[in-house]
């Protein structure tokens, strides 16, 4: 019975890795490639620090929150409301990091990457109720 429960669960370590690995590598590759083409060393360095890292951190945070929400059955039925709340949390944390670590020069990169990581993860991973599991 327990094995059947885990098979229908929309959250697992494998799905977690399948969510976080692309959330880092795709933004890094998509921003590093134009930097390489334009011979822009600053963009190439930013691609794996201030562009890909916030997306990765937002994806990890959102995935873990959604996993916890499913376990506790505090499910928000409306996907848009869930995404808005996740954006509020992740953008607040991103702004806190920007202020604490003096990353004002990377504000655009960090905010955009955080938004993309949050929205894609929250949209892709629905929270199922226990009746469906």
N, C-alpha and C positions, 0 to 999 in steps of 0.2 A: 504494500500500500504506500509506503514511504517513497519507494522508487518511482511509482506512478506520479506522485506529487512533484518530485523534482523534474520529471520529464516535461511537464506542462508549465513549469515555472518560467516566466519570461526573463528571469535574472539568474545568471550563473557566472562562475569564474571564466568560463570560455567566452560567454557573451560579453563579459566585462572587458576581457582582452581584445575581443573583436571590435569593441567600441572605442577603447582608448588608443590603440595602436594607430588606426587611421587618423584619429583626431590630432595626433602629433605630426605624423609623417606627411600627410597631405598638405596642411598649411606650410610646413617647412619646405617641401618640394616646390609648391606653387609660388612661394616668395623667393626662394633661393635661385630658381631657374632664371627669372628676369634679372636678378642681381648679377648672375654669372654672364648672361647675354650682354648686359650693359656695363659689365666690369665695375660694378658697384659693390665694393667690399663691405660697406656699412649695411646695405640691404642683405647681403649674404650672411653676415654675422647676426643681424636681427632676425633672420628667418627661423633660426632654431632657438633663439632666446625670447625676444619680446613678441614674436608672432605665434610660434607653435606652442610654446610653454603655457600661455594663458588658455589656449584652446584645450590642451591636455588637462590642465587643472580643473577647468570648468566641467569638462566631460566626466572626470572622476567624481567630482563633487555631486553633480546632478545624478549620475548613475547610482551612487550610494544613497542619496536621498530618496530617489524613486524606489530603490530596492527596499529601503526601510519603510517607506509609505505602504508598499505592497504587503510587507510582513505584518505591520500594525493595522492594516486595513483602514488607514486614514485617507482613502482614495478620493481624489478630486475627479469628478466625472468629466468635467469640461477640460479638454486638452489645452485650450487657449489660456484658461485661468491657471492651469498647472505651469505652463511655460512662462507666463507673466510672473508668477511667484518665484520660479526658479531663476529668472532673469534678475529679479530684485535681489535675491540672495547672492548670486554670483557676481553681479555688477557691484554690489556693496563691498564684497570681499576684494574685488579687483581694485576698486577705488581706494580701499584701505591699504592695499599693497603699494599702490602708486604713491600714496602720501608717506607711508612708513619708510619705504626704500628709495624715495626721491627719484621715481621713474617718470617724471613729468614729460620728458622728451619722447617717451614711448606710449603716451596716453592713447593715441589713435590705434596703434597696433594692439595694445592690451585690451582695450574696450571692444574693438571689432572681433578679435579672436575669442574673447569671452562670450560675446553674443552668439557667434557662430557655433562654438562648442556646446553652449547651453541649449540653443534652439534645436540643433540637429539631434542631440542626445534625448532631450525631453520629447521631441516629436517621434523619434524612432522607437522608443521603448515605452509602450503603454503599460499602465498599471492595471492588472487584472484583479477582479474580486475573487474571494475564496470559493464562491459558487462555481466559477469557471475552472478552477484549478483541480 
